Amino acid sequence: MQTSRKMVLWLVLPLLAVSWGCTSLTGGQREGASGSGTAQANPFDLEQWPEQLESSWKTLIGKGVNPQKARELYVDAEGMYQQALQAESDQQPNLFAQAAKQFQEAADRWPDSALEEDAMFMAGEAYFFADMYPKANDSWERLLKKYPNSKHLDPIESRRFAIAQFWLDTHYKAPESVWTFNLTDKSRPTRDTFGNAVRVFDRIRLDDPTGKLADDATLAAGNAYFAKQRYLDADNFYTDLRKTFPGSEHQYRAHLLGLKSKLLSYQGTDYSGVPLDEAEKLIKQIQRQFPQESAQEREYLARAYAEVRFKKAEREWKLAQYYDRRGEYGAARFHYDILAGDFAETPFAGQARSRLGEVADKPAVPPQRLQWLVEAFPKEQNSKPLIATSDSGKTRR
């Protein structure tokens, strides 16, 4: 909606430029500027043009700043809102939508005022009860962008959480591609219902990081990605919850689901082993921090620990075998020793000990092949300095 508004404003740019030009020719000044050399607003400041264009366009069509008119519109909108609450259920969506537009117009007629803040909130409320959730969320996002510490923050975040959860449930009931467009259902975004739901959860925790729903939104976003099998994204949210909200009631779930995400995100010996290291740490943290809860998950945690240890040993075995095949027995023995000592409970330990006995007398590095050819080339010498220096000069330096 913001994009279309800006496109309209740019289309009327020539008319507004002429208007500004006439003002400058007649020596007109902006409100608050003095005639004694005070700096005036530059009409050609590109960064301010969108706002200047919108303000000038509203003035030209008779919808400029007017506090008295804003009050009248707000009162009328309140009347429409109350009428919608008392109307029949089939009539309510249309009446709420009309009230929302009236509230928005009231906000536009008195910017940077308490009335604007209240009107923007009520516009979102009216759109919410009209089941026009994308418009409701847009209205509240604009409000929080302009008034980050708004007195309406708590009810706004509660509504947005409900909207995001509704979009997720809708997506799970009828999964759709991100390229599927919705042109009929006003309760859902135009496209990517899942992505918009997660984005709202993310915005809730960023807009109000100390709010009562911040940790709930973080967990919900992580769970949404986990359900979509996007385990790296899920793990990022679970990790953020563990670190950012240490007092959250969701700490145990964030630890347990974070562990599952790390194990599921591991892609094998050809990829990073960091998820395994972090998973092993999480298992120990779960057992230490949540003794009662972890007792109920004893079997799973035991299997997870055995899986982590096996896969870490598998990585060591692959490295040892790599050096073994290359004849670099010193490096191979190093990794076989790690397997025999640190991973004694895994099946790789016995194989490592057996191989250690076989390569015990092998040279650490393979002999140089084609040694006669290597010796045929001149040996590298230290290059001489371009400018010779005397011994006395070296002493002074």
Phi and psi in degrees as a GROMACS rama.xvg file:
@    title "Ramachandran Plot"
@    xaxis  label "Phi"
@    yaxis  label "Psi"
@TYPE xy
-63.6092  -38.829  GLN-2
-64.9681  -44.6444  THR-3
-64.8872  -35.6409  SER-4
-62.9673  -42.8906  ARG-5
-66.8244  -34.821  LYS-6
-63.5645  -40.8546  MET-7
-64.2133  -40.0287  VAL-8
-64.191  -38.8771  LEU-9
-70.1557  -27.1573  TRP-10
-68.858  -28.7949  LEU-11
-96.8049  11.2653  VAL-12
-54.5915  -46.5174  LEU-13
-58.0438  -41.9019  PRO-14
-63.6555  -42.112  LEU-15
-71.2731  -33.2837  LEU-16
-62.8724  -41.0576  ALA-17
-63.3313  -40.0877  VAL-18
-61.8391  -44.6251  SER-19
-64.9182  -38.4032  TRP-20
-62.2652  -42.3971  GLY-21
-63.1479  -37.9414  CYS-22
-63.95  -42.4119  THR-23
-68.9294  -34.5814  SER-24
-67.6627  -30.8959  LEU-25
-89.735  4.742  THR-26
77.3042  17.7743  GLY-27
-69.0552  150.901  GLY-28
-126.203  155.746  GLN-29
-73.8664  156.852  ARG-30
-59.8632  131.903  GLU-31
95.6276  -7.70335  GLY-32
-91.5002  143.203  ALA-33
-101.334  166.021  SER-34
-92.5537  10.8477  GLY-35
-106.319  49.221  SER-36
82.5692  9.14732  GLY-37
-66.9281  138.393  THR-38
-63.261  133.596  ALA-39
-104.848  158.5  GLN-40
-64.4164  136.663  ALA-41
-87.9351  113.857  ASN-42
-67.3258  -10.6545  PRO-43
-106.154  19.6474  PHE-44
-77.4528  107.169  ASP-45
-61.6525  -31.9472  LEU-46
-67.8802  -29.21  GLU-47
-96.2731  -4.8098  GLN-48
-60.206  -43.6135  TRP-49
-55.6145  -46.1207  PRO-50
-68.4272  -41.132  GLU-51
-65.2097  -39.9376  GLN-52
-64.2022  -45.6274  LEU-53
-62.2826  -43.7624  GLU-54
-63.2406  -43.8305  SER-55
-67.894  -38.579  SER-56
-63.841  -42.8114  TRP-57
-63.7253  -37.702  LYS-58
-64.2798  -41.2827  THR-59
-64.3028  -34.2427  LEU-60
-96.149  10.7289  ILE-61
80.5712  23.1931  GLY-62
-123.642  37.8463  LYS-63
-78.1793  -173.319  GLY-64
-62.5936  126.834  VAL-65
-156.118  91.793  ASN-66
-54.7451  -41.6856  PRO-67
-63.3046  -44.0192  GLN-68
-64.4661  -36.7529  LYS-69
-61.7185  -42.3558  ALA-70
-61.5652  -43.9478  ARG-71
-62.4312  -42.9541  GLU-72
-64.6122  -37.9745  LEU-73
-65.15  -43.1847  TYR-74
-62.5462  -43.9193  VAL-75
-61.3524  -41.5559  ASP-76
-64.24  -39.353  ALA-77
-61.352  -40.426  GLU-78
-62.082  -43.1796  GLY-79
-62.316  -39.9596  MET-80
-62.979  -45.8374  TYR-81
-65.4704  -38.1911  GLN-82
-62.5814  -39.2098  GLN-83
-65.9691  -37.1519  ALA-84
-63.1975  -31.4116  LEU-85
-96.0846  -4.73554  GLN-86
-79.1104  170.235  ALA-87
-65.5133  152.321  GLU-88
-59.3909  -35.1804  SER-89
-74.9071  -17.7722  ASP-90
-94.2601  -18.051  GLN-91
-60.8185  -46.314  GLN-92
-55.063  -44.6614  PRO-93
-67.2465  -40.9048  ASN-94
-67.3941  -40.5683  LEU-95
-64.696  -39.0488  PHE-96
-63.2662  -39.9354  ALA-97
-64.8361  -42.0873  GLN-98
-62.7826  -39.2514  ALA-99
-61.612  -44.1826  ALA-100
-63.1209  -37.6068  LYS-101
-66.9334  -42.0102  GLN-102
-61.5731  -42.0733  PHE-103
-64.7947  -38.5778  GLN-104
-66.5587  -37.9216  GLU-105
-61.9138  -40.7346  ALA-106
-63.8062  -40.0626  ALA-107
-66.8113  -28.9358  ASP-108
-81.2518  -10.0035  ARG-109
-144.935  73.7005  TRP-110
-67.4291  157.14  PRO-111
58.648  43.3617  ASP-112
-136.889  164.441  SER-113
-63.7795  -32.9472  ALA-114
-65.4511  -38.3881  LEU-115
-60.9001  -44.8167  GLU-116
-60.1413  -46.7941  GLU-117
-66.2617  -39.5659  ASP-118
-67.3143  -39.1683  ALA-119
-64.945  -38.3154  MET-120
-64.6028  -46.614  PHE-121
-67.4663  -31.6706  MET-122
-61.5271  -43.7984  ALA-123
-62.9022  -41.5013  GLY-124
-60.0834  -46.1367  GLU-125
-63.4236  -42.8526  ALA-126
-63.5673  -35.8287  TYR-127
-61.8132  -46.6337  PHE-128
-75.4995  -14.4436  PHE-129
-85.9558  3.42447  ALA-130
62.5875  28.6541  ASP-131
-106.454  72.3267  MET-132
-66.318  -38.8528  TYR-133
-60.1344  -41.5421  PRO-134
-66.9959  -38.1765  LYS-135
-61.9329  -46.2308  ALA-136
-64.2779  -39.7652  ASN-137
-61.1207  -43.1697  ASP-138
-62.611  -42.3613  SER-139
-72.4439  -33.8727  TRP-140
-65.7594  -40.234  GLU-141
-64.4759  -38.3989  ARG-142
-62.3289  -47.6008  LEU-143
-71.1506  -25.6017  LEU-144
-68.8892  -37.3345  LYS-145
-87.2086  -32.8483  LYS-146
-127.783  77.6503  TYR-147
-58.7222  -32.048  PRO-148
-103.747  37.2493  ASN-149
-57.7681  145.068  SER-150
-68.0661  -13.8586  LYS-151
-94.8717  11.2036  HIS-152
-59.7003  -47.047  LEU-153
-61.9369  -52.2952  ASP-154
-64.3649  -32.1789  PRO-155
-62.8088  -48.0499  ILE-156
-66.4929  -33.6749  GLU-157
-64.4233  -43.5182  SER-158
-64.7871  -44.4378  ARG-159
-65.5058  -35.7663  ARG-160
-62.4101  -42.7612  PHE-161
-64.1286  -39.2814  ALA-162
-63.3122  -47.7864  ILE-163
-61.0592  -41.0924  ALA-164
-65.9716  -38.1438  GLN-165
-63.0627  -42.5599  PHE-166
-64.7793  -39.119  TRP-167
-63.2906  -47.3006  LEU-168
-60.5407  -39.8133  ASP-169
-62.0701  -42.0836  THR-170
-65.8186  -41.4563  HIS-171
-66.0739  -34.7148  TYR-172
-70.6242  -36.0191  LYS-173
-141.031  78.7288  ALA-174
-56.4556  142.437  PRO-175
-140.186  157.433  GLU-176
-72.4764  157.178  SER-177
-67.2664  -16.1905  VAL-178
-96.1244  4.05581  TRP-179
-81.6909  125.697  THR-180
-98.5443  137.889  PHE-181
-108.645  115.938  ASN-182
-117.692  3.8931  LEU-183
-121.435  -37.465  THR-184
-89.5368  108.795  ASP-185
-76.511  -6.99803  LYS-186
-85.2773  -10.1739  SER-187
-119.916  157.787  ARG-188
-63.4586  164.235  PRO-189
-62.6127  -36.507  THR-190
-154.472  161.336  ARG-191
56.4444  65.6963  ASP-192
-60.3191  -42.6855  THR-193
-62.4586  -49.4436  PHE-194
-61.2591  -39.3081  GLY-195
-68.1731  -35.6489  ASN-196
-62.7651  -47.6752  ALA-197
-65.3879  -36.8352  VAL-198
-63.2706  -38.6218  ARG-199
-66.1669  -42.55  VAL-200
-57.5654  -44.2645  PHE-201
-63.9438  -41.1619  ASP-202
-66.3172  -35.241  ARG-203
-59.8701  -46.0302  ILE-204
-73.1593  -24.4797  ARG-205
-84.8544  -37.3992  LEU-206
-71.4322  -30.7493  ASP-207
-140.709  70.9612  ASP-208
-64.2407  -20.3611  PRO-209
-102.854  5.49299  THR-210
-73.6842  166.207  GLY-211
-72.8052  -14.4304  LYS-212
-104.621  0.0710685  LEU-213
-62.8562  -46.2118  ALA-214
-71.5549  -33.8283  ASP-215
-63.0709  -41.7834  ASP-216
-66.3392  -38.3652  ALA-217
-63.7646  -44.5703  THR-218
-64.4398  -41.6867  LEU-219
-62.5103  -41.1142  ALA-220
-64.7057  -42.6422  ALA-221
-62.5966  -42.9943  GLY-222
-64.449  -35.85  ASN-223
-63.3992  -45.4473  ALA-224
-66.977  -36.3006  TYR-225
-62.7771  -41.8395  PHE-226
-64.7189  -28.5538  ALA-227
-87.2185  4.10822  LYS-228
63.592  27.1543  GLN-229
-98.6516  77.1164  ARG-230
-71.2543  -31.4946  TYR-231
-65.977  -43.4814  LEU-232
-64.6952  -41.3533  ASP-233
-61.4468  -43.8797  ALA-234
-62.5377  -34.9979  ASP-235
-61.2465  -41.8808  ASN-236
-70.7934  -40.2987  PHE-237
-64.4225  -39.3384  TYR-238
-64.2636  -42.4264  THR-239
-63.0063  -39.0604  ASP-240
-64.4213  -43.0044  LEU-241
-63.7761  -37.4514  ARG-242
-86.1404  -39.3545  LYS-243
-85.5953  -29.1072  THR-244
-124.473  68.5663  PHE-245
-62.6391  -24.4728  PRO-246
-94.4898  8.72815  GLY-247
-69.4921  146.964  SER-248
-70.3831  -10.6362  GLU-249
-95.6981  11.0795  HIS-250
-59.0236  -45.3682  GLN-251
-63.0379  -44.8673  TYR-252
-63.9917  -37.3443  ARG-253
-64.7964  -36.4476  ALA-254
-69.2083  -48.2655  HIS-255
-67.1769  -45.3988  LEU-256
-70.7075  -31.1927  LEU-257
-63.7318  -40.0972  GLY-258
-61.3668  -46.7804  LEU-259
-62.7621  -39.1485  LYS-260
-64.1571  -40.8146  SER-261
-66.3966  -41.8096  LYS-262
-65.9687  -38.7919  LEU-263
-75.6211  -22.4102  LEU-264
-85.555  -12.3052  SER-265
-68.6657  131.186  TYR-266
-110.757  5.92611  GLN-267
118.078  179.968  GLY-268
-68.3697  -19.7661  THR-269
-82.4706  -2.87823  ASP-270
-121.935  -179.087  TYR-271
-61.4412  143.708  SER-272
-97.5704  7.23063  GLY-273
-57.9138  -43.2128  VAL-274
-56.4917  -34.2635  PRO-275
-69.5754  -42.8134  LEU-276
-61.4146  -44.3904  ASP-277
-69.0902  -35.0159  GLU-278
-64.6705  -40.8774  ALA-279
-62.6688  -40.1125  GLU-280
-64.8732  -40.7404  LYS-281
-64.3063  -38.9317  LEU-282
-59.3035  -44.0207  ILE-283
-67.2859  -38.9033  LYS-284
-64.9801  -41.8494  GLN-285
-60.9157  -45.911  ILE-286
-67.2926  -31.4441  GLN-287
-82.1986  -43.3895  ARG-288
-85.7991  -27.5574  GLN-289
-128.944  67.9827  PHE-290
-62.1715  -38.7682  PRO-291
-71.8398  -46.6628  GLN-292
-66.1434  -40.3832  GLU-293
-67.596  -25.9939  SER-294
-63.1983  -32.0904  ALA-295
-74.6901  -20.6573  GLN-296
-110.229  27.0672  GLU-297
-59.2102  -44.1472  ARG-298
-65.461  -43.7421  GLU-299
-64.3913  -44.5694  TYR-300
-63.5006  -36.5898  LEU-301
-65.7079  -43.0263  ALA-302
-65.4945  -39.9833  ARG-303
-64.2628  -41.8994  ALA-304
-64.1333  -43.1894  TYR-305
-63.1273  -37.9532  ALA-306
-65.1828  -43.46  GLU-307
-62.5471  -46.785  VAL-308
-64.0349  -40.3037  ARG-309
-62.842  -45.5603  PHE-310
-70.496  -33.0732  LYS-311
-68.4379  -39.4202  LYS-312
-65.3147  -37.6996  ALA-313
-60.5118  -37.425  GLU-314
-66.0142  -42.2652  ARG-315
-64.0677  -40.8156  GLU-316
-63.3426  -39.885  TRP-317
-65.5805  -39.0593  LYS-318
-65.7631  -44.0691  LEU-319
-61.3728  -43.3796  ALA-320
-64.4341  -36.2546  GLN-321
-60.6304  -50.5529  TYR-322
-69.2707  -33.2088  TYR-323
-62.1621  -46.0428  ASP-324
-64.1957  -29.6896  ARG-325
-84.1227  -2.96263  ARG-326
78.2312  11.9265  GLY-327
-92.2602  76.0348  GLU-328
-72.2248  -23.8283  TYR-329
-63.5147  -48.086  GLY-330
-67.2559  -38.0057  ALA-331
-62.1443  -44.8345  ALA-332
-61.7994  -35.5477  ARG-333
-58.8002  -47.0665  PHE-334
-75.7621  -32.753  HIS-335
-63.8765  -38.1279  TYR-336
-62.694  -40.6561  ASP-337
-62.0298  -43.3908  ILE-338
-62.9692  -44.6737  LEU-339
-66.914  -32.2464  ALA-340
-95.3698  -50.6355  GLY-341
-87.022  -19.2139  ASP-342
-125.357  45.747  PHE-343
-63.5435  -24.4275  ALA-344
-82.0263  -5.04654  GLU-345
-98.6514  157.486  THR-346
-66.1324  -16.6529  PRO-347
-72.8186  -21.3625  PHE-348
-64.4003  -44.7104  ALA-349
-64.1548  -41.5756  GLY-350
-64.4923  -37.2555  GLN-351
-66.2453  -43.146  ALA-352
-63.9273  -38.5557  ARG-353
-64.0418  -42.4935  SER-354
-72.0217  -31.1447  ARG-355
-59.7131  -39.87  LEU-356
-65.8004  -31.5761  GLY-357
-76.8618  -29.7586  GLU-358
-108.6  13.2826  VAL-359
-59.8049  -37.2667  ALA-360
-96.6539  5.04498  ASP-361
-76.0041  147.777  LYS-362
-65.4165  149.894  PRO-363
-62.6555  -38.4261  ALA-364
-127.51  150.831  VAL-365
-69.5917  153.122  PRO-366
-65.6019  152.489  PRO-367
-69.1546  124.229  GLN-368
-81.2922  147.726  ARG-369
51.6876  51.4792  LEU-370
-59.9485  -35.9148  GLN-371
-63.0487  -33.6438  TRP-372
-73.0286  -36.442  LEU-373
-64.8302  -40.5906  VAL-374
-71.8862  -18.6537  GLU-375
-70.7168  -23.7149  ALA-376
-85.7551  145.135  PHE-377
-65.6836  145.464  PRO-378
-75.3022  147.705  LYS-379
-70.7085  133.093  GLU-380
-117.66  155.348  GLN-381
-66.3489  130.402  ASN-382
-70.6483  144.432  SER-383
-79.6663  149.554  LYS-384
-66.5661  148.459  PRO-385
-66.8051  -33.7175  LEU-386
-118.587  119.096  ILE-387
-72.1108  143.776  ALA-388
-123.74  144.744  THR-389
-78.6399  166.862  SER-390
-64.6425  -35.2007  ASP-391
-66.5052  -37.5992  SER-392
-64.7651  -41.0126  GLY-393
-62.8591  -37.5555  LYS-394
-65.3797  -41.3029  THR-395
-64.8374  -35.5265  ARG-396
